[in-house]
Amino acid sequence: MSISESGVVIQPHQVIRRPLVTEKGTWLSERHNAYSFEVHPLATKSDIRDAVQKMWSVRVLEVRTQSRLGKPRRHKMQPGRTRNWKKAIVKLHPEDRIAFF
């Protein structure tokens, strides 16, 4: 359990929203043992590190984060936007792996 900058308590299972399974993410996991996740926008790098270590019992070496802006989209004739989200790329110890399938 950790408290972010805004004072919100975030549990480890709330930090990691979902794994991002894409071509680039699969390539990263095979070549560099790095996995991509969509994470809670208020989660810090230490929150993400702790959550991954607790959920999968692995050793995390490095965490990189990106705040992704939503894109303009249109539904029929109504303009709108997709939501903003946060992405984390977690690099693991060479002996550890995460199996999503």
Secondary structure, 3 states (H helix, E strand, C coil): CEECCCCCEECHHHHEEEECCCHHHHHHHHHHCEEEEEECCCCCHHHHHHHHHHHHCCCEEEEEEEEECCCEEEECCEEEECCCEEEEEEEECCCCCCCCC
